[in-house]
Amino acid sequence: MNIARITAQELLDSRGQPTVEATVYLDGNLKASAMVPSGASTGKLEALEMRDADPDRYHGKGVLNAVRNITETLAPALVGLDVTDQRGIDRRMIELDGTDNKSSLGANAILAVSIACLRAGALVREVPFFEYTAEAFGKPADAPFLMPIPLINVLNGGKHAIGSSDFQEYMIVPVAAPTFAETVRWAAEVFQCLKAVVRDRGWPTTVGDEGGYAPPVGSNEEPLKLIMQALDKAGYTPGVEFMIALDPAASEFYRDGKYFLQRDRIELTSAEMVDMLVDWTERYPIVSIEDGLDQDDWEGFALLKKKTQNQVQIVGDDLFVTNPERVRLGAERDAANCVLIKANQIGTITETFATINVARKHGMTTIISHRSGETELPFEADFAVGTDAGQVKIGSISRSERIAEYNELMRIERRLGERAVMANFPFARGATVRS
């Protein structure tokens, strides 16, 4: 079916900040909408998220210009196109923008339309969104679907929870559950036990942007100890059923060649930062470190990968910004073995697919990721299954916009039945599946 018209409006994300929603209408009274998430900790090379900069509206963060760009520029150019021609639609929008970082029309405007078209295509094909995503991605029709291993944020810090740790995220990774539904149950049990651990310290159990607890810890290592206690309290064995993942978001505390850790009252060189992280991997079951160094510290990333001997997943987020050229550069420099995938960092579905394919060509794993400012649309759940990513990062087991993703994944698994296979976590040292 062809695109009949496209509308757009300004709505709010999970942090109460404005975001863009686009709705694509097709011949035959079908329609599909999409909202775009937004990050707090962002890479400087991400595609531009267009904001109005009008101090009289939302403190300058309104998105009426992005909405206008959809209705006045993108919509007229796309009406009449086949909505299942995702590549052609995205190419046309990129041409209309004409910049490297989508600064003319805004990546938030372009991505809202791109996702809405992908969702509309599923309606045309009369298949679930994850299945149509797989078709658009080029997945063989007879292949099973991978249910992703989630990296579950349980303790927040950095820009996501001011007053807690310097590091942005401490995550648990349930690597041994036989099904995704069991994965969620295990994680929920640990999360509730962690609440008790935090409360027993006399700390508030308030949560940060992504739903993890945000206690006023005394050091950046203390959250690791809290997680270990919670795992034991919940009856699980660290290093067997659960591993730990970190996202320091190091660019946020990197200045003038040094890493300033206020909670620890220290400043570290790149090599010292690497040594600290390596030491933690030897004392805790840490299997994934995202943005452990600054986004321009290529040598630090490569040193961390070398010193962990490819036994730990070294993830580039700000380092790669879901850009295929940056991923190629990272492969040449042997800087990481995993790419975090955020569609709004690059701006279209087609380019996001391309980045995933480049990562796999170079032997890197991929994680489909949300942002700190999310919406009620569980896009990442369907996208992770459709692209066989194997891993997903969708926040904590709290806050409805995060829970929507977990619930959607459980629905997908139930719908797939025997066609659903739990992914294996490639860096889970010593883990064994428990039936």
N, C-alpha and C positions, 0 to 999 in steps of 0.2 A: 504493500500500500504506500501511497505517496503522502508526504507531509502536507497537510491542509493549512495549518497555521501554528504559530508558536507564541505563547504568552510568557510573561515573567513577572515576578514580584519580589519584594523585600520581606524576608521573614527573619526569625531569630534562631541561633544555634544554641547548643547546650550551656553556653556561658552567658547567654543573654545578649550576644553580639549579633549585629545584622549579617545575614547571608542571603544568597540568591537562590530562588527556585524558578526553574523553567518547566513549562508544560508543553508537550508536543501533541497536537491533535492530528489525527489521520482521517482519511476518507473512511467512512463506515462508522463514525462516532466512537472510535477508539482513542484513548489518550493515555499518556504516561508522563509522570513528573519526576524531577530529581532536584535535590538540594545539595549544596556544596559545603564541605567542612572547612575549618580554618585552624591553623596552628598558632600556638603561642611561641614556641621555640622553633624558629624557621631558619633554613639555610639561605645564605645571601644570594645564591644562584638559582633559587626557585623561580618558577614562572610568576609573573606579577599578579597578586591578588588586588584587584582594583577597589579602592576605597574613595569616598567622596571628598574627604578632608574638609568637610563643612563643620566648623566648631559648634554650630547651633543644632546639629542633629547627631545623636549618638556619639558625642565627643569626637566627631570627625570620621567615624567608622561606618557611616552609612554606605549603601551600595546602589543608590538610585542610578548612578551613571552606568554601572554594569547592567542593571535592569534595562536601561534605555538602549544600551548597545545591542542587547538581545532583540528587543522589539523593533528597533529602527534600522539595524544593520544586518544582524544574523538572520532574523526571521524572513525578511523579503528575499534573501539570497538562497534560502533553503526550501522554501515552499515549492512543492512540485517534485522534489527529489524522493527517490525510493528510500524509505526509512531503514531498510535492511542493508543499505550500502554504507556501512559505518565508515569504511576507509574514505569513500568519496565525500561524505558529509564532513568528516574531520578535516580532510585536505582542503575543502572549500573554506572552512572557518579559519584555518591557518593562513590561507592566502589572503582572506579579507583582513586579517589582523596585520600581517606583513612584518612582524618583528620577531626577534629571536626568543623573547621572553613573554610574548603576548601582552605587552604593555599598552598596545593601542586599544584593544577591546576588553582586556582583562581575562586572566585565566579562569577566574570564578564564573564569568559569563559564558565563556566557551565550554568549560567542563560541564556546567549545568545542562547545556543543550546536548552535549555529547553523551552524557549518561542517560538523559531522558530519551534520546533516540535509541540507545541500546535497550532500554527497558521497553520502549514501544515495539522494537523488533521482536521481542519475546511474545508480545501480544499477537502480533501478526502471525508468527510461527505456531502460536498456541502451545507453547512449552514454558516450563518454569524459567525464571530469569537466569539461574545458574546454568541451566542447560543451554539456553541461547548464548550466554556468555562463552561457554565452551565451544559452541559452533563458530562464533565470531572469532575466537582465538585460534581455531584450527585444530582443536582436539579431535582425535579419531572417534567416530560415533559409537563404536563398540567397546571402547576402553572403559574400565571402572572409574569411579570418581574418588579422589582422595579427600578424606575429611582431614582438615588441617590440625596440627598441634598448636594450641594457643599459648602465647606468652602473656601471662596474666598479671597485670599491674596490681600489686597489693599495697605498696608503700610509695607515696608521691613526694616529690621534692622539687627543687629548682623553680622554674617559672610556673610549674603546675601547682605548687603549694608553698608559697612564701612563708618562711619561718621554720621549715623542716630541713631536710638534708640539702647539700649542694647538688647532689646527684638527682636527676629528674625522675627516674623510675627504677624500682626494684621489683622484679617479676618472678613468679613461680612458673615452672614449666612441667606440667604433668605428662611424663613421657611414656608411661607404661599402661595406661588405661586401654581396655579392649575396644571401647566405643567412644564416640564424642559425648554422648549423654553421660557416660560414667566419668569422663574427663571433667565435665562441668560439675558433677556431684562432688568429686574429690576436691576440686578447687574451692567450691562453696564451703565445704567443711573446714578446709584450712583457713579460709578468709574469716569465718566466724570465730575460729580459735585464735587467730591473730588479733581480732577485736578484743578478746579477753586478755591476751598478753599485753596489749597496749593499755587497756583499762587498768590492769593490775599495777602498771607503772605509775598510775595516777594521772595519765595523760588523757586529753580529750580524744574521742574517736571520730572526729570530723574527717571528711574526705576531701581530696583535691579535685582538680579538673577532670581527671580520668577515673575517679572513683576509689582510688587507693587511700588508705589512712595516711594522715600527715602529722605525725607526732613531732614534738620539739626535741628530736634526738640530739645527743651530745657529740656525735661524730658521724662520719659518713660510713663507717663500718658497722655501727650499731644496728641499722636496719637488717643487715645480714643475720645478726644474732637473734633479732626478733623473729625473723622468718624461720630460722632453725628451731626455735622454741615452739612456734606455731605448728610446724610440721610434726614435731614429736608429740605435741598435745593432741593433734588430730589422729595420731596413730599411723603416720606414714614415715617412711625411711628416706631421709635426704640422700640423694645420690643413687637411689634405686627407683622409687616411684616418682619422685620429684627432683628436678634440677632447679637452678636459679639463673636468671638472666638480668643483666644490668643495661640501663641506658643513662649514662652520666650526662649526655648532652653537653659535652665538654666545651664546646664553643662558647657557651654561656658564661663560663668562668675563666676563660683564656684571655689574657691581656699581655701585650708586650713580650711575647715569647714564654710566658709563665702561666701555670695553672694555679689559681688562687682558691684554696679550699677553706672557706671561712669557718666551717664547723670544726675543722681540724686545726685551724690557726697555722696553716703552713702554706708555702708556695713551692711548686714543683717544676722542674724542667720537664721537657718531653720524655726524656729517658727515665726520669724518676717517676713520672706518672705511669709509664709502662711497667716499671718494676713493681709499683704498688698494686696495679691490677693483676699482674702475673702472680704476685704473692697471694692475693685473694683467691685466685683460681686454684691454688695449691692447698688452701685451707678450707675452702667452701666448694660445694658442687656447682660451680659457675660454668655454664656451657655456652653462654652467648653474651657478648659485650657490644653494644651499639654506641657509636659515636663516643668511644673512650678517649679520643683525642680531638683536637680542633679540626674544623672542616678543611683547613689548608695544611695541616700537619701530615702530609703524605708519608714522610719518613717515620713519624711516630706510629702511624697505622701499620706500616710495613714491619716495624720492629716488634710491635705487639703481636702481629700474626706470626712472625718468626719465633718469638720467644714462647708462644703457646703451642708451637709445633703442629699447627693445624688441628689441634684437639679441641679448640674452642671456636665457636662461630664468631667471627669478627665482622660486624655489620656496619655498612656505610649508609647513613641517612643524610645528614647535611653534607657529607662527603660526596654523595652521588646525586642527590635531589631527583631521583627517578629519571635521570637523563642518560640515554644510551651512550653518548660520547664520553661522559664522565665515568661510566662503568667500564668502557674500553680502556680509558686511561688508568683506572684503578687496577684492571687486570694486568696491564703492562708493568705497573709498579709493584705488583703483588701486595697491594695494600689491604685487601679484605677478601673474604670468601663468601660473603652474603650481601645482598642488596635489599634494603627496605623499599617497598613499593607504595608510594602515595600518589594517587592519580592527580591530585591538585598541585603537586610540585611541577608537573610537566604540562597538564592542561587538556589533554584529550585521551579518550580510550585507546585509539590507535597507537599513539606514542607510548602509552603505558604498556600495551602489549609488546611493542618493540623493545622496551627496556627489559622486560621479563625474558624475552628471547635472547637478547645479548648476554644477560647474566647467565643463562643456562648454557649458552655457547661456550662461555669461559669457565664452566664448572662451578658457578656460584649458586648457592641456595637463595631463595626469595621468601620474603615475609610481606604479606598484604597488610597494610597498616591504616588505622584510623588517624584522626587528629584530635588535639585536646578540645577544640570546639567542634562538636559533632552534631548530627541531626538525627531525627527519628527514623530515617531511611537506613535499613541494615544493608547497605550496599556492599561493604567489605566481606560480609558472610558469603553472599552469592558469588562475588568476584573471586574469592579465595578458592572456592570449590570449582568454579568454572575454569580457572587457569591452572588447576592442580598445583597450587603454590606450595602446599605441604605445611606451611606455617601461617598463622594469622595473629595480629596484634590489635586487639579491640578493647583494651582497657580492663577494668576490674569487674568483679562480680557484684557490682552495685551501680546505681544510677541507671535510669530506664533507657537512656540512649545507648548505653553499653550492653545492658541485659538484652535489648532488642536483637543485637548481633548474635549473642549466644543462643537465644531462643530460636532465631532463624536457622542457625546451623543445626540445632537439634531437629527442627522440622525437616530440613533437607535430608538429614541422615535417615529419618524415619521414612520419608518418601522414597528414598533410593533403595532402601532395604539391602538386599545382597549386592547391589551395585556400589555400595559405599564401603570403602576400605580406609582404615585409619592409617595416616601417614606415619612413617618412622622418623624420629628426630635423629639426624645424621651425626650429631655430636654428643649423644647421650651415653656417656662412658659408664659401663657397668649396669645399665638399666635392663630390667627384664619385664616383659609384659605379664601382667597379672589378670587372669580371667575372672 
